[in-house]
Amino acid sequence: MSDVLGAYDGIESWTLHATALTDRDEQVVVSLHERLHHELQHTTPWGLVARFSADLSRLGVLAERLRLLFRFCRESSRLVHETYATTLSIGDDTAALRFLDEGSAYRRHFDRGRRLLGGLDWGTGRFRIDALLRAAMAPAALEVAYTGGFEAVRTRDLNAPDARPDARLETILALDLPQFGAQGLGPHSGPDELGVFFDEVADCLTRQGLPTLRTAPVRALIDDLFEDVGRLSPELRARMELDTVRDPVPDDIEEHQRERIRLHDTGPLPLEIVPQSEIAARAADFARHHDRLGKHVLLVWARADLLARQFARPNALEQREGFVVALQAAGHDSDGRAVARLGLLETDNPAEAVKAFTLPVVCLSTAASLTDAPGTARSDGIDTIHALADLPIVSQLVHTFQQQAQVTWMRSEVDGDRKLHLFSYTVSVLPGIVWFQLTGEAGRQYTQRWLTSLGPEQAEHRPEAFTELLPGIDAAVQHVVSAWWIIDQQGGRTHA
């Protein structure tokens, strides 16, 4: 909770090109909206005073007074909350704008937030929006009012226009503010750089008559809040201590691993099965060209039940057991209808299949498939297996940390009608495998924040380490988004 800056990182310099993506679901937008409410509440001093006032009151500590304090803090920051959650959940995604009806309250919140861009494009302007709205939740008056702890806080000390977040936001919107140093912020901006930026914003607001806490006083006040809460309620202290020693997978990320992404708004593609005896005569149906990889084929090696769910039902894979080794490609049938094709190979050994081709072979599997792979399966001769994360990726990585493994990762953006993000991972104890995770905006934020919170002995952001792997990763992702139907992290579980 001491991360008070809430950075919205930029994207890497390269993008994947996918043409079969659709607009992100309303469910994802709503999920991100609610998570942003949670983030603003739990990473700003005003938000935490409100939250802990409610917690202590429910436990009978200064019950009536803290109940009133909570209500005051909540009512005085509704506008900031809705502006923050609405603007940053929509961003510059024109497809997501369809969820905002003209004239609706949410449209007004979004328009208000966009006024904070200050003439910047979204890539840098979002840092300005984030900092200004967090500054609205960090009035200097709060530090003075809280000097004696919760027992001393009085709503009358926080009721001035320069103290209430919503009134502060109205003042911010009326001020002629500079662009600040947002132009220098991007994907590699760390806490120190973001702290300097926030302090620039806070100092400017203070000079213009809106006293605002800088980064160091904000963190000190949050530390005081936690100490005070622990003193007033041993029960709440115990719960907070439990939170710090339990499973290292953050609650927000673990919850977000239930995310399901539909890759086609037209539904799953029909599946055409091509027997091995016909593959040579239909080589053009499976060979594909990639700008950097050249002509290649995709070999998919996966559990039959997991692969079956990617295509329209009924399909021939539903009756199969065990693993499938097949060539895969999306295409069109003789009537021009989109289909997915699998050229089934009469083997359960991917290494044997790879040796049969003179073209480069991109090998695709999934995390759940590799977990359940038979001991007889061989990967000799396969340079790289590209494994889609269809099990909870964070839990998988935490497991590797327990083996003293180091993870190297990078992030990129998937081009297409729908905005998706790609995380690629290599694990020191699992050579020859590249793990990749496709996620929406909420998953991107929470996964990246968790990764960057780890020490370099566990996870290191090194895009340069993926230079030689990028063509294969790019090709694998193109094949997935062109032919498959749904992405989630629930491989092996029962799906509705």
Secondary structure, 3 states (H helix, E strand, C coil): CCCCCCCCCCCCCCEEECCCCCCCCHHHHHHHHHHHHHHHHHCCHHHHHHHHHHHHHHCCCCHHHHHHHHHHHHHCCHHHHHHHHHHHHHCCCCCHHHHCCCCCHHHHHHHHHHHHHCCCCHHHHHHHHHHHHHHHCCEHHHHHHCCCCHHHCCHHHHCCCCCCHHHHHHHHHHCCCCCCCHHHCCCCCCHHHHHHHHHHHHHHHHHCCCCECCHHHHHHHHHHHHHHHHHHCHHHHHHHHHHHHCCCCCHHHHHHCCCCEECCCCCCCCEEEECHHHHHHHHHHCCEEECCCEEEEEEEEEEHHHHHCCCCCCCHHHHCCCEEEEEEEEEECCCCCEEEEEEECCCCCHHHHHCCCCCCEEEEEEHHHHHCCCCCCCCCCCCCEEEECCCCHHHHHHHHHCCCCCEEEEEEEEECCCCEEEEEEEECCCCCEEEEEEECHHHHHHHHHHHHHCCCCCEEECHHHHCCCHHHHHHHHHHHHHHCCEECCCCCCCCC
